Amino acid sequence: MNAISENLSLVRQRLREAEQRAGRPEGSVGLVAVGKTWPATALEEAHRLGQRDFGENYLQEAIAKQEALSHLAIIWHFIGPIQSNKTRPLAERFDWIHGVDRLKIAQRLSEQRPEHLPPLNLCIQVNVSQEASKFGVALVDLKPLAEAINELPRIKLRGLMVIPAPSDDFEEQRQSFRILRVALEQLPIPSMDTLSMGMSHDLEAAVMEGATFVRIGTAIFGKRTRNPNTLEG
Ligand SMILES: *Cc1c(COP(=O)(O)O)cnc(C)c1O
C-alpha cells in the first residue's frame, strides 16, 4: 500500500471508531479530503480509493486542480478565506462553501450562482473563541445573519463551520465543538443539517459533538511542507 492509501484507511478507521464511541450510525460523518499544497495526482489517488469530497483553500490552486481532474466526479468544497471580489469563480465552480461570515459575500454568491446549477450549499463560519479572531461571525450575530442568508434564492443554507484555536486537550476540543452544536440546535432553520468541524488532530472530539463533515488534510496526504500562506489566492 502507498502512503495515501494507508493514511486514508487509518482515517476511515478513526472515523468509524469515533462514530461508534459517540453512539452514531456508521457513515454518518462525511469526510472532506483537504488537498491544499498537494498536487492533483494526490487527489486523483484518493479518488481512486473512493474519496469523493475534496476541500481547497486557495482559489487559483483549486481551479488548476479542477481543470486537471475534470474527468472525475468530485464534490468540491471551498474551505478557505473568501475575498469579496473573487466570489464569481466560487459560485460557478464549487458545490459547497464552508467559510462565509458576512451577508455581502453570501449575496454575491447567490447572485452569481449559475442558473443551470442547483443552489449553492453554504455554511456560516462561527468564531467560538473569546479572543477576537479575524474570521467567523460572533455568536451574538449568528441568528440575524443566518436568517438573512436563508432568504437568498440561489443559496441553500446548510449549517455551521468552525476552526477552533488548536488544543491538545480532548475536553477543551469538545467544548468548542459543543458551542457550535448548541448554536445549530438553537437556529430554527430546517435546511441547516450540517456541522463542518474537526481536522486531523481533533476529529474524534468533533464526531463526539455531532460533526457531519470533518475536514482532513495532514492525516490523509501527509505533513505539508510548502507554506500554504505563500500560495496566491
Ligand atoms: C488546512 C485545513 C484543514 C485540514 O487541516 P489538517 O490539520 O491538515 O487536517 C481543515 N480545515 C481548514 C479550514 C483548513 O484550512
The ligand as a MOL file (V3000), in Angstrom:
LIG
                    3D

  0  0  0     0  0            999 V3000
M  V30 BEGIN CTAB
M  V30 COUNTS 15 15 0 0 0
M  V30 BEGIN ATOM
M  V30 1 C -5.9580 23.0150 6.2090 0
M  V30 2 C -7.3370 22.9790 6.7100 0
M  V30 3 C -7.9090 21.7820 7.1640 0
M  V30 4 C -7.1460 20.4740 7.2810 0
M  V30 5 O -6.2490 20.5420 8.3330 0
M  V30 6 P -5.3370 19.2850 8.7410 0
M  V30 7 O -4.8460 19.6380 10.0980 0
M  V30 8 O -4.2470 19.2100 7.7240 0
M  V30 9 O -6.1970 18.0840 8.7430 0
M  V30 10 C -9.2390 21.8070 7.5730 0
M  V30 11 N -9.9680 22.9380 7.5290 0
M  V30 12 C -9.4490 24.1150 7.1050 0
M  V30 13 C -10.3110 25.3180 7.0790 0
M  V30 14 C -8.1220 24.1660 6.6930 0
M  V30 15 O -7.6220 25.3380 6.2860 0
M  V30 END ATOM
M  V30 BEGIN BOND
M  V30 1 1 1 2
M  V30 2 1 2 3
M  V30 3 2 2 14
M  V30 4 1 3 4
M  V30 5 2 3 10
M  V30 6 1 4 5
M  V30 7 1 5 6
M  V30 8 2 6 7
M  V30 9 1 6 8
M  V30 10 1 6 9
M  V30 11 1 10 11
M  V30 12 2 11 12
M  V30 13 1 12 13
M  V30 14 1 12 14
M  V30 15 1 14 15
M  V30 END BOND
M  V30 END CTAB
M  END
